[in-house]
Amino acid sequence: MALCFQIPPYLIKPQFSPKPYNPQFTHRNPSNFPAICCNQTEGNDNPAANATEKQQKKISEQSSWESKDSEGKDYLYRLGAEADNMNIAVGARAGVIDDLFTGNFLGKDADIVFDYRQKATRTFEYLQGDYYIAPLFLDKVVCHIVKNYIAHHLNVKVPLILGVWGGKGQGKTFQTELIFQAMGVEPIIMSAGELESERAGEPGKLIRERYRTASQVVQNQGKMSCLVVNDIDAGLGRFGNTQMTVNNQIVVGTLMNLADNPTRVSTGQVWRETDITNRIPIIVTGNDFTTIYAPLVRDGRMDKFYWQPTQEDIVNIVQRMYEKDGITKDEVVTIVRKFPNQALDFYGALRSRTYDRSILKWVNDAGGADNLGGRLLKQQKDGKLPVFTPPTQTVDALLEAGYDLIREQNLIMENKLSKEYMKNMED
C-alpha cells in the first residue's frame, strides 16, 4: 500500500544555499509542496532496508543508552540490576528506562532516584526460631509503647522516651527486637554513629526526619512503629575530657523538643495548622546514662529501665541458644554456674569458640591456607570445596572454650601494655 504526503517547505532543511524568495511559491498552495512517497507494507519484506534505517536512528556510537555489554544488555539495564551497589545514586530498574517518574506513577514502573529505593524501617524475618523473652523486659517495653499510643486517652504525663540501660552484652538490643517482632512493630533503628556529621545540624535533622517517617508508617501502612537509638551514650555521652560538639548539643535539644512536643516536628518546612505528626514512642539503649546531659534523662521526658537479667533469665536464654545442639537444661545450669558474673554474650561467644577446631580441620581438608581466599570466593560457582560439618556440642567442649575466654579476659585486665608505651601516663 503506497502512501504519499507532502511536507511544507519551511520544514525541509535546505541542502544548498537558499534561493531568492519566489512570490509564486506560497504556503497556501499545496501543489507547491514537494511530495515524498514511501512504501509501507504489512510485513517485513526488506530486512536490509530496516536495518539501515535503524542504524541511522542511533543516537551515537558511544551513547550509553544504546551501548551493549558482552551479554547484549545496555548500560542502564546493568545499572538497575546492580542496585545493591551503595555507590549508585541514580539508576533504573532492570529493563526499565524512565527519567521522569519515580515509583508506580500512572502505570509507569520506574525507580530512578536511589533514595526512594531505601527502606528506613526494619523488619525481623531473620529472627527464625523460638527465642526467650524475659517477662520483666517484655512488660516494660510493651507498657511504654502502649502508653504512648493511647496517651491522648490518659490524664497523666507520659514520657516519650524509654531509656534501657545496663551492663555490656546483656541482650538489650536483641530483646527489644524480639518484642517488636512479637508485637508486629516496624521500627526505625538508628545507631550512635549517626549522631555525628561533618555538617552542623545534620544529625538533629536526621532524627526529626526518621521520627516523621515512623509517623508515616503508622498513618500510611497502619502498623505500629517507634524510633530506636542504640548505644546512645556512645554518641552523646561525656567521657573524661571529651569535647561536646555542636551536633551533640543539637541532638540533645532535638530529643528534648520531641519529648516536649511529640506531635509538632519540623524538618524545615513551613508550618501549617494541619501538619500534625503521630506520637511515636522512642526507645534508647545504653550502658551508662550518667554520661548524658541530665535534663534529657529527667523523669518527665525519659522513663528509665535498668536491665540486669536474673539467673533464671540467663538459664532460659542460654537454653534456647543451645537447644539445637542437644544440650539439656541441667547441663546449661552447670555451664552457667561454672562461669558466674558473665554477660549473656559470653555464652554466645563460648558456643562460637567450639567451632574453631572444626573450621581448622575444614581448612586442612580444603588444601591448607595457601590461596584459600580465591577458593572461598569461588565456592558458590565451582563447588570444589569440602562440605563443612559442624561440631558435636558437649559440656566438656563448652567448658574448655569458656576457660579460654576467661583467660583472654584476665590477660586484658592484667597486662596493661599502655603503661609500657607511655611511661609518664598517670594511673
C-alpha positions in Angstrom: 0.0 0.0 0.0 1.6 3.3 -1.1 1.2 6.4 1.0 2.0 9.9 -0.3 2.1 13.0 1.8 3.5 16.5 1.3 5.8 18.5 3.6 5.7 22.3 3.8 9.0 23.8 2.5 9.7 25.6 5.7 10.1 22.2 7.5 12.7 20.9 5.0 16.3 21.5 5.8 18.0 23.2 2.8 20.9 21.2 1.3 22.3 24.2 -0.6 22.3 27.9 -0.3 18.8 29.3 -0.1 17.3 30.7 -3.3 15.6 34.1 -3.5 12.0 34.4 -2.4 9.5 33.4 -5.1 6.1 35.0 -4.7 4.5 32.2 -6.7 5.6 29.8 -4.0 3.1 30.2 -1.2 2.3 28.2 1.8 -1.3 28.2 0.8 -0.8 26.3 -2.4 -0.5 22.6 -1.8 0.7 22.0 -5.3 3.9 23.7 -4.5 4.8 21.2 -1.6 7.3 18.6 -2.5 5.9 15.1 -2.5 7.6 12.4 -0.6 6.4 8.8 -1.1 7.3 5.8 0.9 6.2 2.2 0.6 4.8 0.7 3.7 3.9 -3.0 3.8 2.2 -5.0 6.5 5.1 -7.5 6.6 8.9 -7.1 6.8 9.8 -7.5 3.2 13.1 -5.7 3.2 15.2 -6.5 6.3 18.3 -4.9 5.0 16.5 -1.6 4.5 15.0 -1.7 8.0 18.5 -2.5 9.5 19.9 0.5 7.6 17.1 2.7 8.9 17.6 1.5 12.5 21.3 2.2 12.2 20.6 5.8 11.0 18.3 6.3 14.1 21.1 5.5 16.6 21.9 8.4 18.8 25.7 7.8 18.8 28.2 5.0 18.5 29.3 5.9 22.1 25.8 6.5 23.6 25.5 4.8 27.0 21.8 4.5 26.3 22.4 2.1 23.4 25.9 0.6 24.0 25.8 -3.2 24.8 27.9 -5.3 27.0 29.1 -8.9 26.3 25.7 -10.2 27.2 23.8 -7.8 25.0 22.5 -5.7 27.9 22.5 -1.9 27.7 24.2 0.3 30.3 21.1 1.3 32.1 19.9 -2.3 32.4 23.1 -3.2 34.2 22.9 -0.1 36.4 19.5 -1.1 37.6 20.4 -4.7 38.0 23.3 -3.6 40.3 21.0 -1.7 42.7 22.7 -3.3 45.7 25.8 -1.2 44.9 25.6 1.6 47.5 27.6 3.9 45.3 24.8 4.2 42.8 22.9 7.4 43.3 20.9 7.3 40.1 19.7 4.3 38.2 16.8 2.4 36.7 15.3 -0.9 37.4 16.4 -3.7 35.2 14.8 -3.4 31.8 13.0 -0.1 32.6 14.2 3.3 31.4 12.3 6.3 32.7 13.8 9.6 33.8 10.6 11.4 34.6 8.6 9.5 37.3 9.5 7.5 40.3 7.6 4.6 41.8 4.4 3.3 40.4 3.0 6.5 38.9 0.3 6.4 36.2 1.2 2.8 35.3 4.9 3.6 34.9 7.0 1.2 36.9 10.2 3.3 37.4 12.7 3.8 40.2 15.2 6.4 39.1 16.2 8.1 42.4 18.2 5.9 44.8 16.7 7.5 47.9 13.3 6.1 47.0 14.8 2.6 47.0 15.9 2.8 50.6 13.6 1.3 53.3 14.2 3.1 56.6 12.1 0.7 58.7 13.3 -2.6 60.0 11.6 -6.0 59.8 12.8 -9.1 61.5 12.3 -12.0 59.1 15.8 -13.2 60.0 14.7 -14.0 63.6 13.7 -17.5 62.9 13.3 -19.9 65.8 12.0 -20.0 69.4 13.7 -17.3 71.5 13.2 -16.5 75.1 11.9 -13.0 76.1 12.4 -12.0 79.7 9.0 -11.2 81.2 10.2 -8.1 83.0 11.8 -6.7 79.8 8.6 -7.5 77.9 6.3 -5.8 80.3 8.4 -2.6 80.4 8.7 -2.2 76.6 5.1 -3.2 75.9 3.8 -0.8 78.5 5.9 2.1 77.2 4.7 1.6 73.6 1.0 1.1 74.5 1.0 4.1 76.9 2.3 6.4 74.1 -0.2 5.2 71.6 -3.1 5.8 74.0 -1.6 8.9 75.6 -4.4 11.1 74.4 -6.9 9.0 76.4 -4.8 9.2 79.6 -5.0 12.0 82.1 -1.3 11.6 83.0 2.1 12.8 81.7 3.5 10.0 79.5 7.3 10.1 78.9 8.0 9.8 75.2 11.5 8.2 75.7 12.3 4.9 77.3 15.9 4.5 78.3 17.0 0.9 78.6 20.5 0.7 80.2 22.6 -1.8 81.9 25.8 -3.8 81.6 27.5 -4.7 78.4 26.4 -7.7 76.4 23.2 -8.3 78.3 21.0 -8.5 75.3 19.2 -5.2 75.5 19.0 -4.6 71.7 18.2 -8.2 70.9 15.4 -8.4 73.5 13.8 -5.2 72.0 13.9 -6.7 68.5 12.2 -9.9 69.7 9.5 -7.8 71.3 9.0 -5.8 68.1 8.6 -9.0 66.2 6.1 -10.4 68.6 4.0 -7.1 68.7 4.2 -6.5 64.9 6.0 -3.3 65.4 8.0 -2.0 62.4 10.6 0.3 64.0 13.2 2.7 62.6 16.5 1.9 64.2 19.4 4.3 64.4 22.9 3.9 65.9 25.1 6.2 67.8 27.4 6.5 64.8 24.7 8.6 63.0 24.7 11.3 65.7 27.8 13.0 64.4 28.4 14.6 61.0 30.9 17.0 59.3 27.9 19.2 58.7 26.4 21.1 61.6 22.8 20.2 62.3 22.6 17.1 60.1 22.2 14.5 62.9 19.4 16.5 64.5 17.6 16.9 61.2 18.1 13.2 60.6 16.4 12.3 63.9 13.4 14.5 63.1 13.1 13.0 59.6 13.3 9.5 61.0 10.6 10.4 63.6 8.3 11.7 60.8 9.0 8.6 58.8 7.9 6.4 61.7 4.7 8.6 61.9 4.1 8.0 58.2 4.4 4.2 58.8 1.5 4.5 61.3 -0.6 6.7 59.0 0.0 5.1 55.7 0.7 1.4 56.5 -1.5 1.0 59.5 1.4 -0.5 61.5 2.8 0.4 64.9 6.3 2.0 64.7 8.8 3.5 67.0 12.2 5.2 66.9 15.1 3.3 68.4 18.6 4.8 69.0 21.1 2.1 70.1 24.1 2.9 72.3 23.1 6.5 72.7 25.6 7.2 75.4 28.4 6.3 73.0 27.3 9.2 70.8 26.1 11.7 73.3 28.0 10.8 76.5 30.7 12.8 78.1 33.8 10.7 79.0 36.6 12.4 80.8 37.7 15.4 78.8 35.9 14.6 75.6 34.6 17.7 73.8 31.0 18.5 73.3 30.3 19.3 69.6 27.6 21.4 68.1 25.9 18.3 66.7 25.9 16.8 70.2 24.1 19.8 71.5 21.6 19.9 68.6 20.8 16.2 69.0 20.2 16.6 72.7 18.0 19.6 72.0 16.1 17.7 69.3 15.3 14.8 71.6 14.2 17.1 74.4 12.0 19.0 72.0 10.4 15.8 70.7 9.7 14.7 74.3 8.0 18.0 75.0 6.2 18.4 71.6 5.8 14.9 70.1 3.1 15.9 67.6 4.8 19.0 66.1 8.0 18.1 64.4 9.7 20.4 61.8 12.3 19.4 59.2 12.5 22.8 57.7 9.1 23.1 56.0 6.7 26.0 56.5 4.4 25.4 59.4 0.8 24.5 58.8 -2.0 24.1 61.3 -2.9 20.7 59.8 0.7 19.4 60.0 0.2 17.2 63.0 2.5 14.2 63.5 1.5 11.0 65.1 3.0 10.5 68.6 5.8 8.0 68.1 7.5 6.3 71.2 11.3 6.5 71.3 13.5 3.8 72.9 17.2 4.3 73.5 19.7 1.8 74.8 23.0 2.4 76.5 25.4 1.3 79.2 25.8 4.4 81.4 23.2 7.2 81.3 25.1 9.3 83.8 27.3 10.5 80.9 24.3 12.0 79.1 23.0 15.6 79.6 20.9 15.5 82.7 17.8 17.4 81.5 17.3 14.8 78.8 17.1 11.9 81.2 14.8 13.6 83.7 11.6 11.7 84.6 9.2 13.9 82.7 11.0 13.1 79.4 12.6 9.7 79.8 11.4 6.6 81.6 14.4 4.6 82.8 14.7 0.9 82.9 17.8 -0.8 84.3 18.2 -4.3 82.8 20.1 -6.9 84.7 19.0 -10.4 83.8 18.4 -12.8 86.7 19.9 -16.3 87.0 16.6 -17.7 85.7 16.6 -15.3 82.7 20.2 -16.3 81.8 19.5 -20.0 82.0 16.3 -19.8 79.9 18.0 -17.6 77.2 21.1 -19.9 77.0 19.0 -23.0 76.9 17.1 -21.7 73.8 20.6 -20.9 72.4 21.9 -24.4 72.9 18.6 -26.2 72.3 19.5 -27.3 68.7 22.8 -28.7 69.9 21.1 -31.2 72.2 22.3 -29.6 75.5 19.8 -30.1 78.3 18.6 -27.5 80.8 20.5 -29.2 83.6 23.7 -29.0 81.6 23.1 -25.4 80.8 22.7 -24.7 84.6 26.1 -26.4 85.1 27.7 -24.2 82.5 26.2 -21.0 83.9 27.3 -21.9 87.4 30.9 -22.6 86.2 31.1 -19.0 84.8 29.2 -16.7 87.1 29.1 -12.9 86.6 29.3 -13.2 82.9 27.2 -11.3 80.4 24.9 -13.1 78.0 27.1 -12.5 75.0 29.8 -14.6 76.8 27.7 -17.8 76.3 27.2 -17.0 72.6 30.9 -16.4 72.2 31.5 -19.7 74.1 29.5 -21.6 71.6 31.2 -19.9 68.7 34.6 -20.8 70.1 33.8 -24.5 69.9 33.6 -24.2 66.1 37.3 -23.2 65.8 38.7 -26.8 65.6 36.1 -27.9 63.1 36.9 -24.8 60.9 40.6 -25.5 61.0 40.0 -29.1 60.0 37.9 -27.9 57.2 40.7 -25.6 56.0 43.2 -28.5 56.0 40.7 -30.7 54.1 40.4 -27.8 51.5 44.2 -27.9 50.9 45.5 -25.6 53.5 45.6 -21.9 53.9 47.6 -21.2 50.6 45.5 -19.3 48.2 42.4 -20.1 50.3 40.9 -16.7 49.7 40.4 -17.2 46.0 38.8 -20.5 46.5 36.5 -19.2 49.2 35.2 -16.5 47.0 34.5 -19.0 44.2 33.0 -21.8 46.3 29.5 -21.0 45.2 30.5 -21.3 41.5 32.7 -24.3 41.3 31.6 -26.3 44.3 35.0 -27.8 44.8 35.4 -27.0 48.5 34.6 -29.8 51.0 31.3 -29.7 53.0 31.6 -28.2 56.4 30.4 -30.4 59.3 29.5 -28.6 62.5 31.0 -30.0 65.7 29.1 -32.1 68.1 28.5 -30.0 71.2 29.3 -31.4 74.6 29.5 -29.9 78.0 33.3 -30.6 78.2 33.9 -28.8 74.9 31.9 -25.8 76.0 33.7 -25.6 79.4 37.1 -25.8 77.7 36.1 -22.9 75.3 34.8 -21.0 78.4 38.1 -21.3 80.2 39.9 -20.0 77.1 37.7 -16.9 77.0 38.2 -16.3 80.8 42.0 -16.5 80.3 41.8 -13.9 77.5 39.7 -11.6 79.6 42.2 -11.8 82.5 45.1 -11.0 80.2 43.5 -7.8 79.0 42.8 -6.7 82.6 46.3 -7.6 84.0 48.6 -6.7 81.1 48.1 -3.0 80.7 50.6 -2.6 77.9 49.7 1.1 77.6 51.9 1.7 80.7 54.9 0.2 78.8 54.3 2.5 75.8 53.5 5.7 77.8 55.9 5.7 80.8 54.6 9.1 82.0 50.9 8.3 81.9 49.2 8.7 85.2 47.1 5.8 86.6 
